[in-house]
Amino acid sequence: MADNNPASEKHFAIQKIHVKDVSLEAPNSPSIFTEVWDDPKVEINLSSNAQSLQKDLFEVSLTVTVTVKVKKKTAYLVEVCQAGIFTVSGLTEAEMGPLLGSFCPNLLFPYAREVVADLVTKGGFPPMHLAPVNFDALYAQHLDRMKQQQAPATHSIN
């Protein structure tokens, strides 16, 4: 017999996507513009966070930080915190983790990538186009790290 209880139906909806925080720092300008950009060093860091706002309403934020160095000098550092508010109901706790830890950041990433590209260009720097990110793999790595931290340390005595 099928469960026809509407309260048990799964529901997901995007309520709002917005930029929560943004910054561009160019600590070595204007001299950095005179440097030859042969082999810039690019460092990209990603982090996400999810929090409950009220029953069935969650905010997920994705922070993207890009640091570019030319000849050991920081050319620029751009940081974008892209956030979304999502309605989620009818999911089990096991389903909520991947949804908030992988699916929602994956939805937010194209918006963050666009903001990064715009800021870098408006800062007068060569275009920065971030490659796609596998948030499923990042979430799996996060779960593995959490399991390792929770595992009791075992010591053998010989």
Secondary structure, DSSP 4 states (H G I P E B T S, - for coil): -----GGGS-EEEEEEEEEEEEEEE-TTTTGGGGS--SS-EEEEEEEEEEEEEETTEEEEEEEEEEEEEETTEEEEEEEEEEEEEEEEES--HHHHHHIIIIIHHHHHHHHHHHHHHHHHHHTTPPP--PPP--HHHHHHHHHHHHHHHHSPP-----
